[in-house]
């Protein structure tokens, strides 16, 4: 005996719709050590040569002493001067710091980025601004302005959504309305958009869906075929009465006995 199928078990779920550091730059180092100079009095004096030799020996002794006490010093890389290094780091950080941006400018930039290549509803953009902690006043100003210039158009969005999702996924009016509500579209705009999809077109699409699915159910028993076909239409938002007519006609065309299908449901 055929088990009666409760339509609610298909329709209780949702429809099938289913982004070197600033402080150690070269400028932070001090200039190379100034060359040693001889005493002015030694220049041109008879003992100038001897004085220069003594001075050279003193420099070598001093260099060896520094090498023993401080380790080998890398040639050509003078040690950074602490005072100059700190000043360079502070200056670099100050240059990199950006002044706080105006909330309206931030909101405008966020909306333009989100709208690039993907239409969105006003509600979706408002949610995005709220998550980024944009003040309500700034968000309202930008969203209203975007509506004025046509960058936000919930009516056009709803119509395009219905057209695309019906032809692309075969969704019925009920499923399409449910999706648009989740995107924050006003009910008046939703009704106007789904009303463009009349019952004849909806039933035609349902027959096409069943015809494609019917091929995959061949070889199964009659009840299982029925449940699969009915479940598919239910998930796409088709009403029970329409689904019954479409499935019955498809099974009859294949020679199946459909007398077990009552007029009041499965």
C-alpha positions as CSV (number, residue, x, y, z in Angstrom):
1,X,0.0,0.0,0.0
2,X,1.3,3.5,-0.9
3,X,2.5,5.5,2.1
4,X,0.9,9.0,2.2
5,X,3.6,11.7,2.1
6,X,3.2,14.8,4.3
7,X,4.2,17.8,2.1
8,X,5.5,19.6,5.2
9,X,8.5,17.2,5.4
10,X,9.7,18.7,2.1
11,X,8.9,22.3,2.7
12,X,10.0,22.8,6.3
13,X,13.6,23.6,5.3
14,X,14.9,26.4,3.3
15,X,14.8,26.5,-0.5
16,X,17.7,25.2,-2.6
17,X,20.0,28.1,-2.7
18,X,22.3,26.7,-1.7
19,X,36.6,37.4,0.5
20,X,65.8,47.4,7.1
21,X,63.0,48.7,9.7
22,X,62.1,52.4,10.3
23,X,64.5,52.7,13.2
24,X,67.6,51.2,11.6
25,X,67.9,52.8,8.2
26,X,71.1,54.0,6.8
27,X,70.3,57.5,7.8
28,X,70.3,56.4,11.4
29,X,73.9,55.8,11.5
30,X,76.3,58.6,12.2
31,X,78.9,59.9,9.8
32,X,82.2,58.0,9.4
33,X,84.8,58.9,12.0
34,X,86.6,62.1,11.1
35,X,90.2,61.5,9.9
36,X,92.9,62.1,12.4
37,X,94.5,65.5,12.2
38,X,97.9,66.6,13.3
39,X,98.4,69.4,15.7
40,X,98.4,72.8,13.8
41,X,101.8,73.6,15.4
42,X,103.3,70.4,13.9
43,X,102.5,71.4,10.3
44,X,105.5,72.8,8.6
45,X,107.7,72.5,11.7
46,X,111.1,70.7,11.6
47,X,109.6,67.9,13.8
48,X,106.5,67.5,11.7
49,X,107.6,64.2,10.2
50,X,108.5,62.8,13.6
51,X,105.3,64.1,15.0
52,X,103.3,62.3,12.3
53,X,105.1,59.1,12.9
54,X,104.4,59.3,16.7
55,X,100.8,60.1,15.9
56,X,100.5,57.1,13.5
57,X,102.0,54.8,16.2
58,X,99.5,56.2,18.7
59,X,96.6,55.5,16.4
60,X,97.7,51.9,15.8
61,X,98.1,51.3,19.5
62,X,94.7,52.8,20.1
63,X,93.2,50.6,17.4
64,X,94.7,47.5,18.9
65,X,93.4,48.5,22.3
66,X,89.9,48.9,21.0
67,X,90.1,45.6,19.2
68,X,91.1,43.8,22.4
69,X,88.4,45.4,24.5
70,X,85.4,45.6,22.1
71,X,86.1,42.7,19.7
72,X,86.6,43.0,16.0
73,X,84.8,46.0,14.4
74,X,83.3,45.6,11.0
75,X,85.0,47.7,8.4
76,X,83.0,50.3,6.6
77,X,80.0,50.1,9.0
78,X,80.3,52.7,11.7
79,X,78.3,52.0,14.9
80,X,75.0,53.8,15.0
81,X,74.8,56.7,17.3
82,X,72.1,56.1,19.9
83,X,70.8,59.6,19.9
84,X,70.6,59.9,16.2
85,X,69.0,56.4,15.8
86,X,66.3,57.2,18.2
87,X,65.5,60.4,16.4
88,X,65.3,58.7,13.0
89,X,63.0,56.0,14.4
90,X,60.6,58.5,15.9
91,X,60.6,60.6,12.7
92,X,59.8,57.5,10.6
93,X,57.0,56.4,12.8
94,X,55.5,59.9,12.7
95,X,55.6,59.9,8.9
96,X,53.9,56.5,8.7
97,X,51.1,57.4,11.1
98,X,48.0,58.4,9.2
99,X,45.5,60.9,10.5
100,X,42.1,59.5,11.4
101,X,39.8,59.3,8.4
102,X,36.4,60.9,8.3
103,X,33.6,58.3,9.0
104,X,31.7,59.4,5.9
105,X,34.8,58.8,3.7
106,X,35.3,55.4,5.3
107,X,31.7,54.4,4.7
108,X,31.8,55.6,1.1
109,X,35.0,53.5,0.5
110,X,33.5,50.4,2.1
111,X,30.3,50.6,0.0
112,X,32.1,51.2,-3.2
113,X,34.4,48.3,-2.6
114,X,31.5,46.0,-1.8
115,X,29.5,47.1,-4.8
116,X,32.3,46.5,-7.2
117,X,31.1,43.7,-9.5
118,X,28.3,42.6,-7.2
119,X,25.0,44.4,-6.6
120,X,23.9,44.5,-3.0
121,X,20.8,45.7,-1.1
122,X,20.8,48.6,1.2
123,X,20.3,46.3,4.1
124,X,23.4,44.3,3.2
125,X,25.5,47.4,3.0
126,X,24.1,48.8,6.3
127,X,25.1,45.5,8.0
128,X,28.6,45.7,6.6
129,X,29.0,49.3,7.8
130,X,27.7,48.3,11.2
131,X,30.2,45.5,11.5
132,X,33.0,47.9,10.8
133,X,31.7,50.2,13.5
134,X,30.8,53.1,11.2
135,X,28.6,55.6,13.1
136,X,24.9,55.4,12.2
137,X,24.8,59.0,11.1
138,X,27.6,58.6,8.6
139,X,26.2,55.3,7.3
140,X,22.8,56.8,6.8
141,X,24.2,59.7,4.9
142,X,26.3,57.6,2.5
143,X,23.5,55.0,1.9
144,X,20.9,57.7,1.2
145,X,23.3,59.4,-1.2
146,X,24.0,56.1,-3.0
147,X,20.3,55.5,-3.4
148,X,19.9,59.0,-4.9
149,X,22.5,58.4,-7.6
150,X,21.3,54.8,-8.3
151,X,24.2,52.8,-6.9
152,X,21.7,51.2,-4.5
153,X,18.4,50.0,-6.0
154,X,16.6,47.3,-4.1
155,X,13.7,47.1,-6.7
156,X,16.1,46.4,-9.5
157,X,18.1,44.0,-7.3
158,X,14.9,42.0,-6.6
159,X,13.8,41.8,-10.2
160,X,17.3,40.7,-11.3
161,X,17.4,38.2,-8.5
162,X,14.1,36.6,-9.5
163,X,15.1,36.4,-13.2
164,X,18.5,34.9,-12.5
165,X,17.5,32.4,-9.8
166,X,14.4,31.2,-11.6
167,X,16.2,30.5,-14.9
168,X,19.4,29.4,-13.3
169,X,18.2,27.2,-10.5
170,X,14.5,26.7,-11.3
171,X,13.3,28.3,-8.0
172,X,9.6,29.0,-7.6
173,X,8.1,32.3,-6.3
174,X,7.9,31.1,-2.7
175,X,11.6,30.2,-2.6
176,X,12.6,33.4,-4.3
177,X,10.6,35.5,-1.9
178,X,12.3,33.7,1.0
179,X,15.7,34.4,-0.4
180,X,15.0,38.1,-0.9
181,X,13.8,38.5,2.7
182,X,17.1,37.2,4.0
183,X,18.8,40.0,2.0
184,X,16.6,42.7,3.6
185,X,14.5,43.6,0.6
186,X,11.2,45.2,1.5
187,X,8.1,43.0,1.2
188,X,6.4,45.4,-1.2
189,X,9.4,45.2,-3.6
190,X,9.5,41.4,-3.2
191,X,5.8,41.0,-4.1
192,X,6.4,43.2,-7.2
193,X,9.4,41.2,-8.3
194,X,7.9,37.7,-7.9
195,X,4.6,38.7,-9.5
196,X,6.5,39.0,-12.8
197,X,6.8,35.3,-12.7
198,X,3.3,34.0,-13.5
199,X,1.9,30.6,-12.7
200,X,2.1,29.3,-16.3
201,X,5.8,30.1,-16.4
202,X,6.4,28.6,-13.0
203,X,4.6,25.3,-14.0
204,X,6.5,25.1,-17.2
205,X,9.8,25.3,-15.3
206,X,8.5,22.7,-12.9
207,X,7.9,20.3,-15.8
208,X,11.4,20.9,-17.2
209,X,12.9,20.1,-13.8
210,X,10.8,16.9,-13.4
211,X,11.7,15.8,-17.0
212,X,15.4,16.0,-16.2
213,X,15.1,14.3,-12.8
214,X,12.8,11.6,-14.2
215,X,15.6,10.0,-16.2
216,X,17.7,9.5,-13.1
217,X,14.8,7.7,-11.2
218,X,14.2,5.0,-13.8
219,X,14.6,1.6,-12.3
220,X,13.4,2.6,-8.9
221,X,10.0,1.5,-7.5
222,X,7.1,3.8,-8.0
223,X,6.9,5.2,-4.5
224,X,10.5,6.1,-4.4
225,X,10.3,7.9,-7.7
226,X,7.4,9.8,-6.5
227,X,9.1,10.9,-3.3
228,X,12.2,12.0,-5.1
229,X,10.4,14.1,-7.7
230,X,8.1,15.6,-5.1
231,X,10.9,16.4,-2.7
232,X,12.9,18.1,-5.5
233,X,10.0,20.4,-6.4
234,X,9.2,21.1,-2.7
235,X,12.7,22.2,-2.0
236,X,12.5,24.6,-4.9
237,X,9.4,26.2,-3.5
238,X,6.7,24.8,-5.7
239,X,3.2,24.4,-4.2
240,X,1.8,21.0,-3.5
241,X,-1.0,21.2,-6.0
242,X,1.2,22.2,-8.9
243,X,3.8,19.5,-8.0
244,X,1.1,16.9,-7.9
245,X,-0.1,17.7,-11.4
246,X,3.4,17.9,-12.9
247,X,4.6,14.6,-11.3
248,X,1.4,12.7,-12.2
249,X,1.6,13.8,-15.9
250,X,5.3,12.9,-16.1
251,X,4.7,9.4,-14.7
252,X,1.7,8.8,-16.9
253,X,3.8,9.7,-19.9
254,X,6.1,6.9,-19.0
255,X,3.2,4.4,-18.5
256,X,3.1,4.4,-14.7
257,X,-0.2,3.9,-13.0
258,X,-1.1,7.1,-11.2
259,X,-4.5,6.2,-9.9
260,X,-3.0,6.0,-6.4
261,X,-2.3,9.7,-6.6
262,X,-5.3,11.5,-5.0
263,X,-6.3,14.9,-5.9
264,X,-5.7,16.2,-2.4
265,X,-2.0,15.4,-2.2
266,X,0.5,12.6,-2.1
